[in-house]
Amino acid sequence: MGENTEQTTNRKTETTAQMNELNKALLEIKKNYRNLA
């Protein structure tokens, strides 16, 4: 049980980190797009 909880927590942490990276990349793209427009 403890192992499953830990795995779930790790997966959530990983997903959150990936979402943060995607959001940062998206902001950069938006910034660059505005500069092009």
VEXZAPA-566362 format. One record per atom (N, C-alpha, C, CB): x, y, z; residue number from 1; residue in three letters; chain. Coordinates in nm, 2 decimals. Glycine has a CB too. Layout:
BEGIN
{roti {X Y Z} NUM Ala A}
...
% end
This chain:
BEGIN
{roti {0.08 -0.12 0.00} 1 Met A}
{roti {0.00 0.00 0.00} 1 Met A}
{roti {0.09 0.13 0.00} 1 Met A}
{roti {-0.09 0.00 0.12} 1 Met A}
{roti {0.19 0.13 0.09} 2 Gly A}
{roti {0.27 0.25 0.10} 2 Gly A}
{roti {0.35 0.27 -0.03} 2 Gly A}
{roti {0.37 0.23 0.21} 2 Gly A}
{roti {0.39 0.16 -0.10} 3 Glu A}
{roti {0.46 0.17 -0.22} 3 Glu A}
{roti {0.37 0.23 -0.33} 3 Glu A}
{roti {0.51 0.03 -0.27} 3 Glu A}
{roti {0.25 0.19 -0.33} 4 Asn A}
{roti {0.15 0.24 -0.43} 4 Asn A}
{roti {0.13 0.39 -0.41} 4 Asn A}
{roti {0.02 0.17 -0.43} 4 Asn A}
{roti {0.12 0.43 -0.29} 5 Thr A}
{roti {0.10 0.57 -0.26} 5 Thr A}
{roti {0.22 0.66 -0.30} 5 Thr A}
{roti {0.07 0.59 -0.11} 5 Thr A}
{roti {0.34 0.60 -0.27} 6 Glu A}
{roti {0.46 0.67 -0.31} 6 Glu A}
{roti {0.47 0.68 -0.46} 6 Glu A}
{roti {0.58 0.59 -0.25} 6 Glu A}
{roti {0.44 0.57 -0.53} 7 Gln A}
{roti {0.44 0.57 -0.68} 7 Gln A}
{roti {0.35 0.68 -0.73} 7 Gln A}
{roti {0.41 0.43 -0.74} 7 Gln A}
{roti {0.23 0.69 -0.68} 8 Thr A}
{roti {0.13 0.78 -0.72} 8 Thr A}
{roti {0.18 0.93 -0.70} 8 Thr A}
{roti {-0.01 0.76 -0.65} 8 Thr A}
{roti {0.24 0.95 -0.58} 9 Thr A}
{roti {0.29 1.08 -0.55} 9 Thr A}
{roti {0.40 1.12 -0.65} 9 Thr A}
{roti {0.34 1.08 -0.40} 9 Thr A}
{roti {0.49 1.02 -0.67} 10 Asn A}
{roti {0.60 1.05 -0.77} 10 Asn A}
{roti {0.55 1.08 -0.91} 10 Asn A}
{roti {0.69 0.93 -0.78} 10 Asn A}
{roti {0.44 1.01 -0.95} 11 Arg A}
{roti {0.38 1.03 -1.08} 11 Arg A}
{roti {0.32 1.17 -1.09} 11 Arg A}
{roti {0.28 0.93 -1.11} 11 Arg A}
{roti {0.25 1.21 -0.98} 12 Lys A}
{roti {0.19 1.34 -0.97} 12 Lys A}
{roti {0.30 1.45 -0.98} 12 Lys A}
{roti {0.11 1.36 -0.84} 12 Lys A}
{roti {0.41 1.43 -0.90} 13 Thr A}
{roti {0.52 1.53 -0.90} 13 Thr A}
{roti {0.58 1.54 -1.04} 13 Thr A}
{roti {0.62 1.49 -0.80} 13 Thr A}
{roti {0.60 1.43 -1.10} 14 Glu A}
{roti {0.65 1.42 -1.24} 14 Glu A}
{roti {0.56 1.50 -1.34} 14 Glu A}
{roti {0.68 1.28 -1.28} 14 Glu A}
{roti {0.43 1.47 -1.33} 15 Thr A}
{roti {0.33 1.53 -1.42} 15 Thr A}
{roti {0.33 1.68 -1.40} 15 Thr A}
{roti {0.19 1.47 -1.39} 15 Thr A}
{roti {0.33 1.72 -1.27} 16 Thr A}
{roti {0.33 1.86 -1.24} 16 Thr A}
{roti {0.46 1.93 -1.30} 16 Thr A}
{roti {0.33 1.89 -1.09} 16 Thr A}
{roti {0.57 1.87 -1.28} 17 Ala A}
{roti {0.70 1.92 -1.34} 17 Ala A}
{roti {0.69 1.94 -1.49} 17 Ala A}
{roti {0.82 1.84 -1.30} 17 Ala A}
{roti {0.63 1.83 -1.55} 18 Gln A}
{roti {0.61 1.84 -1.70} 18 Gln A}
{roti {0.52 1.95 -1.74} 18 Gln A}
{roti {0.56 1.70 -1.75} 18 Gln A}
{roti {0.41 1.97 -1.67} 19 Met A}
{roti {0.32 2.08 -1.70} 19 Met A}
{roti {0.38 2.21 -1.68} 19 Met A}
{roti {0.19 2.07 -1.60} 19 Met A}
{roti {0.46 2.23 -1.58} 20 Asn A}
{roti {0.54 2.35 -1.56} 20 Asn A}
{roti {0.63 2.38 -1.67} 20 Asn A}
{roti {0.62 2.35 -1.43} 20 Asn A}
{roti {0.70 2.28 -1.72} 21 Glu A}
{roti {0.79 2.29 -1.84} 21 Glu A}
{roti {0.71 2.33 -1.96} 21 Glu A}
{roti {0.87 2.16 -1.86} 21 Glu A}
{roti {0.59 2.27 -1.98} 22 Leu A}
{roti {0.51 2.30 -2.10} 22 Leu A}
{roti {0.46 2.44 -2.09} 22 Leu A}
{roti {0.39 2.20 -2.11} 22 Leu A}
{roti {0.42 2.48 -1.97} 23 Asn A}
{roti {0.37 2.62 -1.96} 23 Asn A}
{roti {0.47 2.72 -1.98} 23 Asn A}
{roti {0.31 2.64 -1.82} 23 Asn A}
{roti {0.59 2.69 -1.94} 24 Lys A}
{roti {0.71 2.78 -1.96} 24 Lys A}
{roti {0.73 2.79 -2.11} 24 Lys A}
{roti {0.83 2.74 -1.89} 24 Lys A}
{roti {0.74 2.68 -2.18} 25 Ala A}
{roti {0.76 2.68 -2.32} 25 Ala A}
{roti {0.65 2.75 -2.40} 25 Ala A}
{roti {0.77 2.53 -2.37} 25 Ala A}
{roti {0.53 2.73 -2.35} 26 Leu A}
{roti {0.41 2.80 -2.42} 26 Leu A}
{roti {0.43 2.95 -2.40} 26 Leu A}
{roti {0.28 2.75 -2.36} 26 Leu A}
{roti {0.47 3.00 -2.28} 27 Leu A}
{roti {0.49 3.14 -2.26} 27 Leu A}
{roti {0.59 3.20 -2.36} 27 Leu A}
{roti {0.52 3.17 -2.12} 27 Leu A}
{roti {0.70 3.12 -2.37} 28 Glu A}
{roti {0.81 3.16 -2.46} 28 Glu A}
{roti {0.76 3.17 -2.61} 28 Glu A}
{roti {0.93 3.06 -2.46} 28 Glu A}
{roti {0.68 3.07 -2.65} 29 Ile A}
{roti {0.62 3.07 -2.78} 29 Ile A}
{roti {0.53 3.20 -2.80} 29 Ile A}
{roti {0.55 2.94 -2.81} 29 Ile A}
{roti {0.45 3.22 -2.70} 30 Lys A}
{roti {0.36 3.34 -2.71} 30 Lys A}
{roti {0.43 3.47 -2.72} 30 Lys A}
{roti {0.26 3.34 -2.59} 30 Lys A}
{roti {0.54 3.48 -2.64} 31 Lys A}
{roti {0.62 3.60 -2.64} 31 Lys A}
{roti {0.69 3.61 -2.78} 31 Lys A}
{roti {0.73 3.59 -2.54} 31 Lys A}
{roti {0.74 3.51 -2.83} 32 Asn A}
{roti {0.81 3.51 -2.97} 32 Asn A}
{roti {0.71 3.54 -3.07} 32 Asn A}
{roti {0.88 3.38 -2.99} 32 Asn A}
{roti {0.59 3.49 -3.06} 33 Tyr A}
{roti {0.48 3.51 -3.16} 33 Tyr A}
{roti {0.45 3.66 -3.17} 33 Tyr A}
{roti {0.36 3.42 -3.14} 33 Tyr A}
{roti {0.43 3.71 -3.05} 34 Arg A}
{roti {0.40 3.86 -3.04} 34 Arg A}
{roti {0.51 3.94 -3.11} 34 Arg A}
{roti {0.38 3.90 -2.90} 34 Arg A}
{roti {0.63 3.90 -3.09} 35 Asn A}
{roti {0.75 3.97 -3.15} 35 Asn A}
{roti {0.74 3.96 -3.30} 35 Asn A}
{roti {0.88 3.92 -3.09} 35 Asn A}
{roti {0.69 3.85 -3.35} 36 Leu A}
{roti {0.68 3.83 -3.50} 36 Leu A}
{roti {0.57 3.91 -3.56} 36 Leu A}
{roti {0.67 3.69 -3.53} 36 Leu A}
{roti {0.46 3.91 -3.48} 37 Ala A}
{roti {0.34 3.98 -3.53} 37 Ala A}
{roti {0.35 4.13 -3.56} 37 Ala A}
{roti {0.22 3.95 -3.44} 37 Ala A}
% end
